[in-house]
Amino acid sequence: MKTAAKVYIYIGMIFGFFLIYPIVLGIKALKLLDSAQKKEELRNIGLLILLLGNPVAGIILLLIDDSDLNTNIK
């Protein structure tokens, strides 16, 4: 699910390139997604992405499991 979240965040950033906030939120979400150890760390950025960015990426960020975050898949 971590990879799917990254893909949808990138898609939201590409299609929202003419606005500033999807790019800023996307970069912040990608950094938090790489460094997060618990799903509670992604709750706030998940809500922001859900409302202001790509809704699919926001839902995935809110539903991601702790076991998905602790894997070392890059």
PEPE-V464613 format. One record per backbone hydrogen bond with DSSP energy under -1.0 kcal/mol. CO is the residue of the C=O (numbers start at 0). NH is the residue of the N-H. If there is no record, write none. Layout:
CO NH
CO NH
This chain:
0 4
1 5
2 6
3 7
4 8
5 9
6 10
7 11
8 12
9 13
10 14
11 15
13 16
15 18
19 23
20 24
21 25
22 26
23 27
24 28
25 29
26 30
27 31
28 32
29 33
30 34
31 35
37 40
38 41
41 45
42 46
43 47
44 48
45 49
46 50
47 51
48 52
53 57
54 58
55 59
56 60
57 61
58 62
64 68
65 69
